Amino acid sequence: MYLSQITLQNFRSYKEKIFDFKSGVNLILGGNGSGKSNLLESIFFLSSGKSFRAPKLGQLILWGEKFLSVRGKVENGGEKELEAQLILDNGSSGRKYYIDKVTKPKSKYLGSLRCVLFEPEDIRLVTGSPNRRRDFLDTIFATSEWSYASALSQYNRALKHRNELLDLIATGRAKEAELFYWNQSLVKNAEIIHRFRSNFVQSVNQFWGEHENGEVAKLGIKYHPSVIDLKRLETEARDEISLGYTKRGPHRDDFSIESQAFESEDKNLAFWGSRGQQRLAVLALRLAQINYLLETYKEEPVLLLDDIFSELDPEHRQLVADICHKYQTIFTSAEIESVNYLPTAQIVKI
């Protein structure tokens, strides 16, 4: 699978623009603020209907406009045209999806173009907050699996209503029995979320264990699920009414990356790993994500790399370059020296 062309209309800084890509390595060169990351973000939006940068989707639309469109031609044993639209209406936004100009629900659209994103902030997957690591897991599945995206949406909705209800019960405006409906919704959707996350962790550990690089083979990912069931929710209800929030569930999950190279009992890279070891762990995690998508869907994803050379030393730059020659890869960089690592790349100047 590869993206051969993308057409932007009213996306970020682009009024109207067409870009062509080859099936191998593509390097987008331009100065800071030239729109390199905007282009990469448009591909991510075409794939998922989401942004990896904007907290609100409305920020993707060119200032003064009410509509954006991203169209892409995807080659996968034949050409198909994808289109994702975003429309502003009275302050709210709505999305539409098309395959070969036919309207599709998101459940049928997701998976038409799978992408793996590398960005400089990936280092915070090791050192950052649990919320960042949960977002990482959600992005893997919510951009390609409708069953996960739907379960996550329903879980978050149930969690919001349950927390509101806890406050009402605490002030005598609702009864504890009213929690039952939202408890059921939480448990049902939490099971789906945990299943996907557990399967991914298992895939990562198997992939790392079989890796030829000795440093990678010493890595392991440990999943820390916050498990819920109906009995536990009922038992802890009084405590949660006092607290005003739900203590357990996928919204409290976390994972850690550990290295067997450490002699200490605590092997968490976040605390004991050097900057170089943490960078390698992040690259290894993205490699494992690529492998997971390949094994699960039997299709090669498109790799999107947003200015990551600026964060890597020469050794890791070469490692990334060697990996990316196996897939369609779209780099962004402000450094002309990046060409030295990507001699066969098609250059796209912005």
C-alpha positions as CSV (number, residue, x, y, z in Angstrom):
1,M,0.0,0.0,0.0
2,Y,1.2,3.5,-0.8
3,L,0.0,7.0,-1.3
4,S,0.7,8.3,-4.8
5,Q,-1.0,11.7,-4.6
6,I,-2.7,14.0,-2.2
7,T,-4.9,17.1,-2.9
8,L,-5.5,19.7,-0.2
9,Q,-8.2,22.3,-0.1
10,N,-8.3,24.8,2.8
11,F,-6.1,22.6,5.0
12,R,-4.1,24.7,7.4
13,S,-1.8,26.9,5.3
14,Y,-2.8,25.4,2.0
15,K,-5.6,26.9,0.0
16,E,-5.3,24.5,-2.9
17,K,-2.3,22.2,-3.5
18,I,-1.4,18.8,-5.0
19,F,1.6,16.7,-4.0
20,D,2.8,13.5,-5.7
21,F,4.8,10.8,-3.9
22,K,6.7,7.7,-5.1
23,S,6.3,4.3,-3.5
24,G,9.7,4.5,-1.7
25,V,11.3,7.2,0.3
26,N,10.1,10.8,0.0
27,L,11.8,13.8,1.7
28,I,9.8,17.1,2.2
29,L,12.3,19.9,2.6
30,G,11.5,23.4,3.8
31,G,12.3,26.0,6.4
32,N,10.6,26.3,9.7
33,G,7.0,27.5,9.2
34,S,6.9,26.5,5.6
35,G,4.1,23.9,6.0
36,K,6.0,20.6,6.1
37,S,4.3,19.3,9.2
38,N,0.9,20.6,7.8
39,L,1.4,18.3,4.8
40,L,2.2,15.3,7.0
41,E,-0.8,16.1,9.2
42,S,-3.1,16.2,6.2
43,I,-2.0,12.6,5.4
44,F,-2.7,11.5,8.9
45,F,-6.1,13.2,8.7
46,L,-6.9,11.4,5.4
47,S,-6.0,8.1,7.1
48,S,-8.0,8.6,10.3
49,G,-10.1,11.8,10.3
50,K,-7.9,13.0,13.3
51,S,-5.0,15.3,13.9
52,F,-1.8,14.5,15.7
53,R,-1.3,18.2,16.7
54,A,-4.5,20.2,16.9
55,P,-6.5,19.9,20.1
56,K,-9.6,21.0,18.1
57,L,-10.3,19.8,14.6
58,G,-11.6,23.2,13.6
59,Q,-8.0,24.5,13.8
60,L,-7.2,22.4,10.7
61,I,-9.3,24.6,8.4
62,L,-7.7,27.6,6.7
63,W,-8.5,30.8,8.5
64,G,-11.8,32.4,7.2
65,E,-13.0,29.1,5.6
66,K,-15.8,26.7,6.8
67,F,-14.7,23.6,5.0
68,L,-11.6,21.5,4.2
69,S,-11.0,18.5,1.9
70,V,-8.1,16.1,1.7
71,R,-8.2,13.7,-1.2
72,G,-5.7,10.9,-1.8
73,K,-4.9,8.3,-4.4
74,V,-3.9,5.0,-2.8
75,E,-2.3,2.2,-4.7
76,N,-2.9,-1.3,-3.3
77,G,-3.2,-3.8,-6.2
78,G,-5.3,-1.1,-7.9
79,E,-6.0,2.6,-7.4
80,K,-8.7,4.0,-5.1
81,E,-9.5,7.6,-4.2
82,L,-10.0,8.5,-0.6
83,E,-11.5,11.7,0.7
84,A,-11.9,13.1,4.2
85,Q,-13.8,16.4,4.7
86,L,-14.3,18.6,7.7
87,I,-17.2,21.1,7.8
88,L,-17.8,23.8,10.3
89,D,-21.5,24.6,11.1
90,N,-22.5,27.0,13.9
91,G,-19.3,26.4,15.8
92,S,-19.4,22.6,15.7
93,S,-17.5,20.4,13.2
94,G,-18.6,17.4,11.2
95,R,-16.6,14.9,9.1
96,K,-17.5,13.1,5.9
97,Y,-15.7,10.2,4.3
98,Y,-15.6,9.0,0.7
99,I,-14.1,6.0,-1.2
100,D,-14.1,6.5,-4.9
101,K,-16.5,9.4,-4.5
102,V,-19.1,7.2,-2.6
103,T,-20.0,8.3,0.9
104,K,-18.9,5.8,3.6
105,P,-19.5,5.6,7.3
106,K,-16.3,5.9,9.4
107,S,-16.7,2.2,10.3
108,K,-16.2,1.3,6.6
109,Y,-13.5,4.0,5.9
110,L,-11.0,3.3,8.7
111,G,-8.2,1.0,7.5
112,S,-8.3,2.3,3.9
113,L,-4.9,3.9,4.5
114,R,-2.9,2.9,7.6
115,C,-0.1,5.1,8.8
116,V,2.6,5.0,11.5
117,L,3.7,8.4,12.7
118,F,7.2,9.1,14.1
119,E,7.7,12.6,15.7
120,P,10.3,14.2,18.0
121,E,7.9,14.1,21.0
122,D,7.9,10.3,20.9
123,I,10.7,10.3,23.5
124,R,8.0,11.3,26.0
125,L,6.4,7.9,25.5
126,V,9.1,6.7,27.8
127,T,9.5,9.7,30.1
128,G,6.1,11.4,29.9
129,S,2.8,11.0,31.6
130,P,0.6,7.9,31.5
131,N,-1.9,9.9,29.5
132,R,0.6,10.2,26.6
133,R,1.1,6.4,26.6
134,R,-2.7,5.8,26.6
135,D,-3.0,8.2,23.7
136,F,-0.3,6.2,21.9
137,L,-2.3,3.0,22.3
138,D,-5.5,4.6,21.3
139,T,-4.1,6.1,18.2
140,I,-2.9,2.7,17.0
141,F,-6.4,1.2,17.1
142,A,-8.8,4.1,16.9
143,T,-7.3,5.1,13.5
144,S,-7.7,1.6,12.0
145,E,-10.2,-0.5,14.0
146,W,-13.8,0.7,14.2
147,S,-14.7,-1.8,17.0
148,Y,-12.0,-0.2,19.2
149,A,-12.8,3.4,18.2
150,S,-16.5,2.7,18.9
151,A,-15.7,1.0,22.3
152,L,-13.4,3.9,23.3
153,S,-16.0,6.5,22.4
154,Q,-18.8,4.7,24.3
155,Y,-16.5,4.1,27.3
156,N,-15.5,7.8,27.5
157,R,-19.2,8.8,27.3
158,A,-20.2,6.3,30.0
159,L,-17.3,7.5,32.2
160,K,-18.4,11.2,31.8
161,H,-22.0,10.4,32.7
162,R,-21.0,8.1,35.6
163,N,-18.7,10.7,37.2
164,E,-21.5,13.3,36.9
165,L,-23.9,10.9,38.5
166,L,-21.5,10.3,41.4
167,D,-21.6,14.0,42.2
168,L,-25.5,14.0,42.0
169,I,-25.6,11.0,44.4
170,A,-23.2,12.7,46.8
171,T,-25.5,15.8,47.0
172,G,-28.7,13.7,47.3
173,R,-30.0,14.5,43.8
174,A,-29.8,10.9,42.5
175,K,-29.8,7.3,43.9
176,E,-26.9,4.9,43.9
177,A,-29.0,2.3,42.0
178,E,-28.8,4.6,38.9
179,L,-25.2,3.7,38.5
180,F,-26.0,0.2,37.3
181,Y,-26.6,1.2,33.6
182,W,-23.3,3.1,33.3
183,N,-21.5,0.4,35.2
184,Q,-22.6,-2.1,32.6
185,S,-21.5,0.2,29.7
186,L,-18.1,0.7,31.3
187,V,-17.4,-3.0,31.8
188,K,-18.6,-4.0,28.4
189,N,-16.4,-1.5,26.6
190,A,-13.5,-1.8,28.9
191,E,-13.2,-5.5,28.0
192,I,-12.8,-4.6,24.3
193,I,-10.2,-1.9,25.0
194,H,-8.2,-4.1,27.3
195,R,-8.2,-7.0,24.8
196,F,-6.7,-4.8,22.0
197,R,-4.1,-3.3,24.3
198,S,-3.1,-6.7,25.7
199,N,-2.8,-8.2,22.3
200,F,-0.5,-5.3,21.2
201,V,1.7,-5.7,24.2
202,Q,2.1,-9.4,23.6
203,S,3.0,-8.7,19.9
204,V,5.6,-6.1,20.9
205,N,7.3,-8.4,23.4
206,Q,7.4,-11.3,20.9
207,F,8.8,-9.0,18.2
208,W,11.5,-7.5,20.5
209,G,12.5,-11.0,21.7
210,E,13.1,-12.2,18.1
211,H,15.0,-9.0,17.1
212,E,18.6,-9.4,15.8
213,N,19.7,-6.2,17.6
214,G,20.9,-7.3,21.1
215,E,19.9,-4.0,22.7
216,V,16.3,-4.3,21.3
217,A,16.1,-8.0,22.4
218,K,16.7,-6.9,26.0
219,L,13.7,-4.6,26.0
220,G,10.3,-5.5,27.3
221,I,7.0,-3.7,27.6
222,K,4.9,-4.2,30.7
223,Y,1.2,-3.4,30.6
224,H,-0.4,-2.1,33.8
225,P,-4.1,-2.5,33.2
226,S,-6.7,-0.9,35.6
227,V,-9.3,-3.7,35.5
228,I,-12.9,-3.3,36.4
229,D,-15.9,-5.5,36.7
230,L,-19.5,-5.1,38.0
231,K,-18.7,-6.4,41.4
232,R,-15.7,-4.2,41.9
233,L,-17.7,-1.1,40.8
234,E,-20.5,-1.9,43.2
235,T,-18.1,-2.6,46.1
236,E,-16.2,0.7,45.6
237,A,-19.2,2.9,44.8
238,R,-19.3,4.5,48.2
239,D,-15.7,5.6,48.0
240,E,-16.1,6.9,44.5
241,I,-19.2,8.9,45.5
242,S,-17.0,10.6,48.1
243,L,-14.2,11.2,45.6
244,G,-16.5,12.3,42.8
245,Y,-14.8,10.2,40.1
246,T,-14.3,6.6,38.9
247,K,-11.1,5.2,40.2
248,R,-10.5,2.3,37.9
249,G,-10.8,1.4,34.2
250,P,-8.9,1.9,30.9
251,H,-8.7,5.6,31.6
252,R,-6.2,4.7,34.3
253,D,-4.1,2.2,32.3
254,D,-0.4,2.6,31.8
255,F,2.6,0.7,30.4
256,S,6.4,0.9,31.0
257,I,9.3,0.0,28.9
258,E,12.0,-2.0,30.7
259,S,15.5,-3.2,29.9
260,Q,17.0,-6.5,31.1
261,A,20.4,-4.8,30.8
262,F,19.9,-3.1,34.1
263,E,21.1,-5.1,37.1
264,S,18.8,-3.3,39.5
265,E,15.4,-4.7,40.4
266,D,13.7,-1.6,38.9
267,K,14.3,-1.8,35.1
268,N,12.1,1.0,34.0
269,L,13.9,3.1,31.2
270,A,12.0,6.2,32.3
271,F,14.0,6.3,35.5
272,W,17.3,4.5,34.7
273,G,17.7,4.7,30.9
274,S,20.1,7.1,29.2
275,R,18.8,9.5,26.6
276,G,20.3,7.2,23.9
277,Q,18.6,4.1,25.4
278,Q,15.3,5.9,25.6
279,R,15.6,7.0,21.9
280,L,16.3,3.4,20.9
281,A,13.3,2.2,22.9
282,V,11.0,4.6,21.1
283,L,12.3,3.5,17.7
284,A,11.9,-0.1,18.7
285,L,8.3,0.6,19.9
286,R,7.5,2.2,16.5
287,L,9.1,-0.8,14.7
288,A,6.9,-3.1,16.8
289,Q,3.9,-1.0,15.8
290,I,4.7,-1.5,12.1
291,N,5.2,-5.2,12.7
292,Y,1.8,-5.4,14.5
293,L,0.0,-3.8,11.6
294,L,1.7,-6.0,9.1
295,E,0.9,-9.2,11.0
296,T,-2.7,-8.1,11.7
297,Y,-3.8,-6.7,8.4
298,K,-1.2,-8.2,5.9
299,E,-0.6,-4.7,4.5
300,E,2.4,-2.4,4.8
301,P,1.6,0.9,6.4
302,V,2.8,4.3,5.2
303,L,5.5,5.8,7.5
304,L,5.3,9.5,8.4
305,L,8.4,11.0,10.0
306,D,8.0,14.6,11.2
307,D,11.5,16.2,11.6
308,I,12.8,13.3,13.7
309,F,16.4,13.6,12.3
310,S,16.8,16.8,14.4
311,E,16.5,14.6,17.6
312,L,18.7,11.7,16.6
313,D,22.4,11.2,16.6
314,P,24.1,9.9,13.4
315,E,23.9,6.2,14.4
316,H,20.1,6.4,15.0
317,R,19.6,8.5,11.9
318,Q,21.2,5.7,9.8
319,L,19.1,3.1,11.7
320,V,15.9,4.9,10.8
321,A,17.0,5.4,7.2
322,D,17.8,1.7,6.8
323,I,14.3,0.8,8.2
324,C,12.4,3.2,6.0
325,H,13.7,1.8,2.7
326,K,11.4,-1.2,3.2
327,Y,8.2,1.0,3.1
328,Q,6.7,4.0,1.6
329,T,8.1,6.7,3.9
330,I,7.4,10.5,3.9
331,F,10.0,12.5,5.9
332,T,10.0,16.2,6.7
333,S,13.2,18.0,7.4
334,A,14.6,21.5,7.5
335,E,18.2,20.2,7.0
336,I,19.5,19.6,3.5
337,E,22.0,17.3,5.1
338,S,19.2,14.8,5.5
339,V,19.7,13.9,1.9
340,N,23.0,12.2,2.9
341,Y,21.0,9.5,4.8
342,L,18.3,9.2,2.1
343,P,20.2,9.2,-1.3
344,T,17.3,7.6,-3.2
345,A,14.6,9.9,-1.8
346,Q,12.3,11.9,-4.0
347,I,12.7,15.5,-2.9
348,V,9.6,17.6,-2.4
349,K,10.5,21.2,-1.8
350,I,8.2,23.6,0.0
